[in-house]
Amino acid sequence: MFSNRTIHSRKALEKIQPYSPGKPIWELQSELGLEDVIKMASNENAGGPSNKAVEAIIRHVAQINRYPDADAVHLKEIIASNMNLRPEQLIITNGADELITLISETYLETGDEIIVPSPSFSEYEFGSIVAKK
């Protein structure tokens, strides 16, 4: 019925260091006795979300039970028309991490030489290690 086989992770993962995020604001406030802290890392916006974004979320929250358009057809059409491009020239991703991973998985091969400066965005090294194996 069940075998005693052990499932092993990919060897490439042995070379990757776990991500170590910075302390959250609430922890720094508590630790240092501060009230006003502005975090300048992790791509967080100290000014909060734009009013237009909040309004759009409120307008569409009733459709939150539906899958979003994975190809972002409408968004591509709007961006393309404003930038004099064709929609098929655009790739919409959920941030730089996803784009770097897609590029790495598409173009990197085992044996390719990848140069990652230090300090740098950790996703560059991550993408180069995982994609080539």
C-alpha positions as CSV (number, residue, x, y, z in Angstrom):
1,M,0.0,0.0,0.0
2,F,2.6,2.6,1.1
3,S,6.2,2.4,0.3
4,N,9.1,3.4,2.6
5,R,10.6,5.6,0.0
6,T,12.0,9.0,1.1
7,I,11.2,12.0,-1.0
8,H,14.2,14.3,-1.5
9,S,14.2,17.9,-2.5
10,R,16.2,19.2,-5.5
11,K,20.0,19.4,-4.9
12,A,19.9,23.0,-6.1
13,L,18.0,23.9,-2.9
14,E,21.0,22.9,-0.8
15,K,22.8,26.0,-2.1
16,I,20.1,28.5,-1.2
17,Q,20.1,30.4,2.0
18,P,16.7,31.0,3.6
19,Y,15.4,34.6,3.2
20,S,15.9,36.6,6.3
21,P,13.4,39.5,6.4
22,G,14.0,42.7,8.4
23,K,12.2,43.2,11.6
24,P,8.6,44.4,11.3
25,I,7.8,47.9,12.4
26,W,5.8,46.8,15.4
27,E,8.8,44.8,16.7
28,L,11.1,47.8,16.4
29,Q,8.6,50.1,18.1
30,S,8.4,47.7,21.0
31,E,12.1,47.0,21.2
32,L,13.2,50.6,21.0
33,G,10.3,52.4,22.6
34,L,9.5,54.3,19.4
35,E,6.1,55.5,18.1
36,D,6.8,56.7,14.6
37,V,8.9,54.3,12.5
38,I,9.1,54.5,8.7
39,K,10.3,51.3,7.1
40,M,12.5,52.0,4.0
41,A,12.9,48.4,3.0
42,S,10.9,45.5,1.6
43,N,9.3,47.7,-1.0
44,E,6.8,48.9,1.6
45,N,5.1,52.2,0.9
46,A,5.4,54.5,4.0
47,G,2.6,56.6,2.6
48,G,0.1,53.7,2.4
49,P,-2.0,52.7,-0.6
50,S,-3.2,55.3,-3.0
51,N,-6.8,56.4,-2.7
52,K,-7.5,55.2,-6.2
53,A,-6.2,51.7,-5.3
54,V,-8.4,51.6,-2.2
55,E,-11.5,52.7,-4.2
56,A,-10.8,50.0,-6.9
57,I,-10.5,47.3,-4.2
58,I,-13.8,48.4,-2.6
59,R,-15.5,48.5,-6.0
60,H,-14.4,45.0,-6.9
61,V,-14.4,43.2,-3.5
62,A,-17.7,41.5,-4.3
63,Q,-15.9,39.5,-7.1
64,I,-13.1,38.4,-4.8
65,N,-14.4,34.8,-5.1
66,R,-13.4,34.7,-8.8
67,Y,-10.0,33.9,-10.3
68,P,-8.3,37.0,-11.7
69,D,-7.3,37.2,-15.4
70,A,-4.0,35.4,-15.3
71,D,-2.9,37.0,-18.6
72,A,-4.0,40.5,-17.5
73,V,-5.5,41.1,-20.9
74,H,-7.2,44.4,-20.0
75,L,-4.2,45.7,-18.2
76,K,-1.9,44.8,-21.1
77,E,-4.2,46.6,-23.5
78,I,-4.2,49.8,-21.5
79,I,-0.4,49.8,-20.9
80,A,0.3,48.9,-24.6
81,S,-1.9,51.7,-25.9
82,N,-0.2,54.2,-23.6
83,M,3.3,53.1,-24.5
84,N,2.8,52.5,-28.3
85,L,3.4,48.7,-27.8
86,R,1.5,45.6,-28.7
87,P,-0.1,43.7,-25.7
88,E,2.0,40.6,-26.6
89,Q,5.1,42.6,-26.0
90,L,4.3,42.8,-22.3
91,I,4.7,40.4,-19.4
92,I,2.7,41.2,-16.3
93,T,4.0,39.6,-13.1
94,N,3.4,39.7,-9.4
95,G,6.5,41.7,-8.7
96,A,10.2,41.4,-9.6
97,D,10.6,38.0,-7.9
98,E,8.2,36.4,-10.4
99,L,9.8,38.1,-13.4
100,I,13.3,37.2,-12.4
101,T,12.2,33.6,-11.9
102,L,10.5,33.5,-15.3
103,I,13.5,34.9,-17.0
104,S,15.9,32.5,-15.2
105,E,13.8,29.5,-16.0
106,T,13.5,30.5,-19.6
107,Y,17.1,31.3,-20.4
108,L,19.5,29.8,-17.9
109,E,21.1,26.4,-18.6
110,T,23.3,24.2,-16.4
111,G,26.9,25.4,-16.9
112,D,26.0,29.0,-17.7
113,E,28.0,31.6,-15.8
114,I,26.0,34.0,-13.7
115,I,27.5,37.0,-12.0
116,V,25.6,38.3,-9.0
117,P,27.0,41.4,-7.3
118,S,27.1,41.7,-3.6
119,P,25.2,43.2,-1.9
120,S,22.3,42.6,-4.3
121,F,18.7,41.5,-4.5
122,S,18.6,37.9,-3.2
123,E,16.2,36.8,-6.0
124,Y,19.0,37.1,-8.6
125,E,21.1,34.4,-6.9
126,F,18.0,32.3,-6.1
127,G,16.8,32.4,-9.7
128,S,20.3,31.5,-11.0
129,I,20.6,28.5,-8.8
130,V,17.1,27.0,-9.1
131,A,16.6,27.6,-12.8
132,K,19.8,25.9,-13.9
133,K,19.3,22.5,-12.2
